[in-house]
Amino acid sequence: MVFTASTVKDTLPNIQRFVTGNLAGGIDHMVVFLDAGDAEVRSWLDEHPHVTCVRTDSSWWNGERPAELNVRQRINANVVKAVLSRLDWAEWVFHVDADEIVQLDRDVLAAVPAETRVVRLTPLEAVSRKHWDGDPTWFKRLLGKPDLTLLQTLGVIDRPSNGAHFHGHVDGKSGVRPATDVWLTLHHGVDAAKEELPAHTDADRLRLLHYESYSGEDFVRKWTSILAAGPMANFRPAREPTAVALRALIAKGLTEEQAAPYLMRIFERTTEDDFDTLRDLGLLVEIDPREGRHVPADPPEGGLADLRALLDAVRGEPKRPFHPGEPAAAVEEILARAAGGRGPVRGARSFLRRS
C-alpha cells in the first residue's frame, strides 16, 4: 500500500479536494495531522474510510510543540514513516502538504528497483488567477532555458529561471520505503547524515500538482495562515520579500476590510500569472485530478487498527527523536515500547500492544 503523511490547517473544501484528489491519483491511505482544531474538518476526516486523522494537541507534543511549522511537518511525517516500517504491507509513504495532490502511475512505482529507497515527484503548479470557476485545471510545468528566456523577454517573468516561473517550490516532493534509517524532509529523502539519497524520477508519470496561491482569495488565506503558524520560516529568496511585506502589512493592525485591497495588490504584483500568454504559447498542462481512476486498496484484515494503535501508542512519547538527523536508535526504542517491548519486528499483528 502507498501512504501519504501531511500536517494540515485548511478549509473543509480544500481538505476535501486534497483527500479526494490524492486517493484518485494513486494513494491508498492518508495520515493527516491536524495542526489546529477545526471540528468540521476533523469530523469529515474521521468519517473517511481511507484517512487516519491525528489530533496534534497538547497530548501529542507533551509540552514540546516546535514553534516552526516546518519542524512540526518533518516530525509528523517521520512518525508515520517509522510506524509504517513496522507494517510489512506498507510499501511507500509520501510527504505532501494540503495544497498538493500526487499523480502516480502505480505500474511505474511498482517497477522501481528494490534497492532504490526514494522516489521524487516532479511538480506542476496551478496557474495563479484572481478567480477560478471551481478548482484550477491548468498547471505550469518546469521549463527549459529557451522558454524561460522567451517569457522573460515578453515580460511575463523577471528572470529566466523556474524559480521565477513558479511561486512555490520547484523541488517536488518525495516518497520513501518505510524504514528507520531513512528520513523525510520537506522535499527529499535523506540518510542519517541528512545527505540527500538518490531518487527515482519520471517527469511524465510520477508528478505532483501544487495548488500554490492559485487565486487571490487562496493567496490571502494561505499567507496569513503561514505567518500565524509561528516564527518566520525559511522561504526561497524569491518569496522572502512577499513574506516580509505581508507580515509588515498584518502588523499595521488593519481590519480585514481595510487590509483586503492591499493584500490583493500584493497578489497582483507578486503572484498573479499571465494565464492567456502561458496557454497560447503551449506552456500549460490541463489536468483535472477528479478524473483519476485509482481505487484505494484496503489494508489486510486488522491492519488499519494496527496502524492506529501504533500511532496512539506513540502519542505519549517524545517527538524530537523523529526529526531528520536524530539517531535511529532512539526511534527504535520508541517503536519497541509502542509495540509492546518486542523490538523491531515488522508486520505481524500479534506483537502489537492491545488496550
C-alpha positions as CSV (number, residue, x, y, z in Angstrom):
1,M,0.0,0.0,0.0
2,V,1.0,3.6,-0.7
3,F,0.6,6.3,2.0
4,T,0.8,10.0,2.5
5,A,1.7,11.9,5.6
6,S,0.5,15.5,6.0
7,T,0.3,18.3,8.6
8,V,-2.7,20.5,7.7
9,K,-4.6,23.6,8.6
10,D,-7.1,24.4,5.9
11,T,-10.7,24.9,4.9
12,L,-13.1,22.0,4.5
13,P,-13.4,22.4,0.7
14,N,-9.7,22.5,0.3
15,I,-9.2,19.4,2.5
16,Q,-11.9,17.6,0.5
17,R,-10.1,18.4,-2.7
18,F,-6.8,17.3,-1.1
19,V,-8.1,13.9,0.1
20,T,-10.3,13.1,-3.0
21,G,-7.6,14.1,-5.4
22,N,-4.8,12.1,-3.7
23,L,-6.8,9.0,-3.5
24,A,-7.9,9.2,-7.1
25,G,-4.3,10.0,-8.1
26,G,-2.7,6.8,-6.7
27,I,-2.7,6.9,-2.9
28,D,-4.3,4.1,-0.8
29,H,-4.4,5.7,2.7
30,M,-3.7,9.1,4.1
31,V,-2.4,10.0,7.6
32,V,-3.5,13.6,8.3
33,F,-2.2,15.6,11.3
34,L,-4.5,18.5,12.3
35,D,-2.2,21.4,13.2
36,A,-5.2,23.4,14.5
37,G,-8.6,22.4,15.8
38,D,-11.4,22.6,13.3
39,A,-14.4,20.5,14.3
40,E,-15.9,20.4,10.8
41,V,-12.6,19.3,9.1
42,R,-11.9,16.7,11.9
43,S,-15.4,15.2,11.6
44,W,-15.1,14.8,7.9
45,L,-11.6,13.2,8.1
46,D,-12.7,10.9,10.9
47,E,-15.5,9.5,8.8
48,H,-13.4,8.9,5.7
49,P,-12.5,5.2,5.3
50,H,-9.1,5.9,3.7
51,V,-7.9,8.6,6.2
52,T,-6.4,8.3,9.6
53,C,-6.8,11.7,11.4
54,V,-4.4,12.5,14.2
55,R,-5.0,15.5,16.6
56,T,-1.8,17.3,17.4
57,D,-3.0,18.8,20.7
58,S,-1.0,19.1,23.9
59,S,-1.1,15.3,24.5
60,W,0.7,14.8,21.1
61,W,3.5,17.3,21.7
62,N,3.7,16.8,25.5
63,G,4.6,20.4,26.2
64,E,7.3,20.4,23.5
65,R,5.5,21.7,20.4
66,P,8.0,23.1,17.9
67,A,7.4,26.8,17.2
68,E,8.2,26.4,13.4
69,L,5.6,24.7,11.2
70,N,8.3,23.2,9.0
71,V,9.7,21.3,12.0
72,R,6.3,20.0,13.0
73,Q,5.7,18.8,9.4
74,R,9.0,16.9,9.3
75,I,8.5,15.3,12.7
76,N,4.9,14.2,11.9
77,A,5.9,12.8,8.5
78,N,8.7,10.7,10.1
79,V,6.4,9.5,12.8
80,V,4.3,8.0,10.1
81,K,7.3,6.7,8.2
82,A,8.6,5.0,11.4
83,V,5.3,3.4,12.3
84,L,4.8,2.1,8.8
85,S,8.3,0.5,9.0
86,R,6.6,-2.0,11.4
87,L,3.8,-2.9,9.0
88,D,5.1,-5.1,6.1
89,W,2.1,-4.2,3.9
90,A,3.2,-0.5,3.7
91,E,5.4,0.0,0.6
92,W,5.8,3.8,0.2
93,V,5.0,6.9,2.1
94,F,5.0,10.4,0.6
95,H,5.2,13.7,2.5
96,V,2.8,16.1,1.0
97,D,1.0,19.3,2.0
98,A,-2.7,20.1,2.0
99,D,-2.3,22.1,-1.3
100,E,-0.6,19.1,-3.1
101,I,-2.0,16.2,-5.0
102,V,0.1,13.3,-6.2
103,Q,-0.3,11.8,-9.6
104,L,1.2,8.3,-9.6
105,D,1.4,5.7,-12.3
106,R,1.3,2.7,-10.0
107,D,2.8,0.4,-12.6
108,V,5.8,2.7,-12.8
109,L,6.0,2.9,-9.0
110,A,5.9,-0.9,-8.7
111,A,8.8,-1.2,-11.2
112,V,11.1,1.0,-9.1
113,P,14.2,-1.2,-8.3
114,A,14.1,-2.7,-4.8
115,E,17.4,-1.1,-3.9
116,T,16.1,2.4,-4.7
117,R,14.7,3.9,-1.5
118,V,13.4,7.2,-2.6
119,V,11.0,8.4,-5.4
120,R,10.8,12.1,-6.4
121,L,7.6,13.6,-7.8
122,T,8.0,16.3,-10.4
123,P,6.0,19.4,-9.6
124,L,3.3,21.1,-11.7
125,E,2.0,24.4,-10.3
126,A,-1.6,25.7,-10.6
127,V,-1.8,28.9,-12.6
128,S,-2.5,31.8,-10.3
129,R,-5.5,33.9,-11.3
130,K,-7.7,36.3,-9.3
131,H,-10.6,33.9,-9.6
132,W,-11.3,30.4,-10.8
133,D,-14.7,29.0,-11.5
134,G,-14.3,25.8,-9.5
135,D,-10.9,24.2,-8.9
136,P,-7.9,25.0,-11.1
137,T,-7.4,22.7,-14.0
138,W,-4.4,24.5,-15.7
139,F,-0.9,23.9,-14.4
140,K,2.5,25.3,-15.2
141,R,5.3,22.8,-15.9
142,L,9.0,23.2,-15.4
143,L,10.6,24.8,-18.4
144,G,13.9,24.8,-20.2
145,K,16.1,27.8,-20.8
146,P,14.8,28.8,-24.2
147,D,11.1,29.0,-23.0
148,L,12.2,30.8,-19.8
149,T,14.2,33.3,-21.8
150,L,11.2,33.9,-24.0
151,L,8.9,34.5,-21.0
152,Q,11.5,37.0,-19.6
153,T,11.8,38.8,-22.9
154,L,8.0,39.1,-23.1
155,G,7.9,40.5,-19.5
156,V,6.0,37.5,-18.1
157,I,8.8,36.7,-15.6
158,D,11.6,38.8,-14.3
159,R,14.5,36.3,-14.9
160,P,14.9,33.2,-16.9
161,S,14.6,30.5,-14.2
162,N,12.0,28.1,-12.9
163,G,12.3,29.8,-9.5
164,A,10.8,32.9,-11.1
165,H,8.2,30.9,-13.2
166,F,6.9,29.0,-10.1
167,H,5.7,30.8,-7.0
168,G,6.2,27.7,-4.8
169,H,8.9,25.1,-4.7
170,V,10.5,23.6,-7.8
171,D,11.9,20.6,-6.0
172,G,8.8,18.5,-5.9
173,K,8.1,16.1,-3.1
174,S,9.5,12.7,-2.2
175,G,8.3,9.3,-1.0
176,V,10.5,6.7,0.8
177,R,10.3,3.0,1.5
178,P,9.4,3.0,5.3
179,A,12.5,2.3,7.4
180,T,14.1,3.9,10.5
181,D,17.4,4.7,8.8
182,V,15.9,7.0,6.1
183,W,14.1,10.3,6.8
184,L,11.6,12.5,5.0
185,T,12.4,16.2,4.9
186,L,10.0,18.8,3.3
187,H,11.1,17.7,-0.2
188,H,13.7,15.0,-0.1
189,G,14.6,11.6,1.4
190,V,17.8,11.7,3.4
191,D,20.2,9.4,5.3
192,A,21.4,9.6,8.9
193,A,23.8,12.4,7.9
194,K,21.0,14.3,6.3
195,E,22.6,13.7,2.9
196,E,20.1,13.5,0.1
197,L,19.6,9.9,-1.2
198,P,19.4,9.0,-4.9
199,A,15.8,9.2,-6.1
200,H,13.9,7.6,-8.9
201,T,12.1,10.1,-11.1
202,D,9.7,10.0,-14.1
203,A,8.5,13.5,-15.0
204,D,5.6,12.3,-17.0
205,R,4.2,9.6,-14.7
206,L,5.3,10.5,-11.2
207,R,4.1,14.0,-10.6
208,L,2.7,16.4,-8.0
209,L,0.0,19.0,-8.5
210,H,0.8,22.1,-6.4
211,Y,-2.1,24.5,-5.7
212,E,0.2,27.3,-4.6
213,S,-1.7,30.6,-4.2
214,Y,-3.9,29.7,-7.2
215,S,-6.3,32.6,-6.6
216,G,-6.4,36.0,-4.8
217,E,-8.5,34.5,-2.1
218,D,-6.3,31.5,-1.6
219,F,-3.2,33.7,-1.6
220,V,-4.6,35.8,1.3
221,R,-5.7,32.7,3.2
222,K,-2.5,30.8,2.8
223,W,-0.1,33.5,3.6
224,T,-2.0,34.8,6.6
225,S,-2.1,31.2,7.9
226,I,1.7,30.7,7.3
227,L,2.5,33.9,9.1
228,A,0.3,33.0,12.0
229,A,1.7,29.5,12.4
230,G,4.9,30.5,14.1
231,P,8.3,32.2,13.6
232,M,9.2,33.2,10.0
233,A,10.0,30.0,8.1
234,N,12.8,29.8,5.6
235,F,11.5,30.8,2.2
236,R,13.1,30.7,-1.2
237,P,14.8,34.1,-1.9
238,A,12.2,35.0,-4.5
239,R,9.4,34.6,-1.9
240,E,11.1,36.2,1.1
241,P,10.1,39.8,0.2
242,T,6.5,38.7,-0.2
243,A,6.5,37.2,3.3
244,V,8.2,40.2,4.8
245,A,5.7,42.6,3.1
246,L,2.7,40.6,4.3
247,R,4.0,40.4,7.8
248,A,4.5,44.2,7.8
249,L,1.0,44.8,6.5
250,I,-0.6,42.5,9.0
251,A,1.4,44.2,11.8
252,K,-0.4,47.5,10.9
253,G,-3.4,46.3,12.8
254,L,-5.8,47.0,10.0
255,T,-9.3,45.4,9.9
256,E,-9.9,42.7,7.3
257,E,-11.8,45.1,5.2
258,Q,-9.1,47.7,5.3
259,A,-6.3,45.2,4.6
260,A,-8.1,43.4,1.7
261,P,-7.2,45.8,-1.1
262,Y,-3.5,45.9,-0.1
263,L,-3.4,42.1,0.2
264,M,-4.9,41.9,-3.3
265,R,-2.4,44.4,-4.6
266,I,0.5,42.3,-3.3
267,F,-1.1,39.3,-5.0
268,E,-1.3,41.1,-8.3
269,R,2.3,42.4,-8.1
270,T,4.0,39.2,-6.9
271,T,1.9,36.2,-7.8
272,E,-0.8,36.6,-10.5
273,D,0.2,34.8,-13.7
274,D,-0.3,35.8,-17.3
275,F,-2.7,32.9,-18.0
276,D,-3.5,33.8,-21.6
277,T,0.1,34.1,-22.7
278,L,1.2,30.9,-21.0
279,R,-1.7,29.0,-22.5
280,D,-1.3,30.5,-26.0
281,L,2.4,29.5,-26.0
282,G,1.6,25.9,-25.1
283,L,3.4,26.1,-21.8
284,L,0.5,24.8,-19.6
285,V,-0.9,21.3,-18.9
286,E,-4.6,20.8,-18.4
287,I,-5.4,18.2,-15.6
288,D,-8.5,17.5,-13.6
289,P,-7.4,15.3,-10.6
290,R,-11.0,14.3,-10.1
291,E,-10.7,12.2,-13.2
292,G,-8.1,9.9,-11.6
293,R,-9.1,6.2,-11.9
294,H,-7.2,4.8,-8.9
295,V,-9.3,2.8,-6.4
296,P,-7.6,2.8,-3.0
297,A,-6.5,-0.6,-1.7
298,D,-7.6,-1.8,1.7
299,P,-5.1,-2.9,4.3
300,P,-5.1,-6.6,5.4
301,E,-7.6,-7.6,8.0
302,G,-6.9,-5.7,11.2
303,G,-4.1,-3.7,9.5
304,L,-5.8,-0.3,9.9
305,A,-6.4,-1.0,13.6
306,D,-2.7,-1.9,13.9
307,L,-1.6,1.4,12.3
308,R,-3.8,3.4,14.6
309,A,-2.8,1.5,17.7
310,L,0.9,2.3,17.0
311,L,0.2,6.0,16.3
312,D,-1.8,6.1,19.5
313,A,1.0,4.4,21.5
314,V,3.5,7.0,20.1
315,R,1.3,9.9,21.3
316,G,2.8,10.0,24.8
317,E,6.4,9.6,23.5
318,P,8.9,12.5,22.9
319,K,8.7,13.6,19.2
320,R,12.1,15.2,18.7
321,P,13.8,11.8,18.0
322,F,11.7,11.6,14.8
323,H,13.3,14.7,13.3
324,P,15.8,14.1,10.5
325,G,19.3,13.9,11.8
326,E,18.4,12.3,15.1
327,P,19.8,8.8,15.9
328,A,17.7,6.0,14.5
329,A,18.3,4.0,17.8
330,A,16.1,6.5,19.7
331,V,13.2,5.8,17.3
332,E,13.8,2.1,17.5
333,E,13.4,2.3,21.3
334,I,10.2,4.3,21.0
335,L,8.8,1.8,18.5
336,A,9.7,-1.1,20.7
337,R,7.8,0.4,23.6
338,A,4.9,1.2,21.3
339,A,4.9,-2.4,20.0
340,G,4.8,-3.8,23.5
341,G,8.5,-4.2,24.1
342,R,9.1,-6.9,21.4
343,G,11.6,-5.0,19.4
344,P,11.9,-4.0,15.7
345,V,9.7,-6.8,14.2
346,R,7.8,-5.9,11.0
347,G,4.3,-6.9,10.1
348,A,2.7,-9.3,12.5
349,R,-0.4,-8.1,14.3
350,S,0.4,-10.3,17.3
351,F,3.2,-8.1,18.6
352,L,1.0,-5.0,19.0
353,R,0.0,-4.0,22.4
354,R,-3.8,-4.1,22.8
355,S,-5.7,-1.8,25.2
